[in-house]
């Protein structure tokens, strides 16, 4: 584990940094570190977008 990594989104220190969970490679020239809290927020945002694009009973129940 590596210490002193900072989340690129919220700029808070990333506790218990793990490259498998916190390091995001965008393309060959861009890589960022994201805390798990921001990963969770981004994931929920993405789920709500997908629920709007592909509405199902479960998605409607979860996201209205």
N, C-alpha and C positions, 0 to 999 in steps of 0.2 A: 504494500500500500504506500501511496505517496501523500505527503502532507503539503499544505499551503497552495492547493489549487483553488481557483476562484471561479464561480459560476458566471458564464458570459451573459446570462439573462438578468439575474437578480444581484449579481456582484457580491454575493455572500461566500464565505469560505465553504468548500465542499468537505464535509465531515466524512471520514471513512471512504475516501476516494478509491474507486475501483474502475480501471480502464474499461472493463466490460460493461459497466452500467453507466458511467459518467462521461465517457469520451465518445464524441459523435464526429464521424468523418463525413463531411458534406460532399467533397469531391477530392480530386488529386491534390489540390492546393489549399484547401480549407478544412480545418479541424477545430473543434471547440470542446470545452468541458462544461457540462451542465449538471447541476445538483439534482438529486432525486425528486425534490419537491417541484422543481420546474419541469422535469420530465413528466411527472404525474399530471400537472396542470396542462401541459401540451397534449398529453395523451387524451385527457378528458375533452379538450377542445376539439381534437381531431375526431373523436368518437361522435361528438354532437354534430359535426359537419357531415360525417358519413351517415348518420341517422337521418339527416335532412335529405341527403341525396338518394338514399336507399331505405325508405321508410318500411319498417316491419312492425309487427305487434310489440315485440320486445323493445325495439328502439323507441316507439311512441310512448310506451309505458315508462321507460327510463327518462327520456328527455322531453316528454310532452309533445 
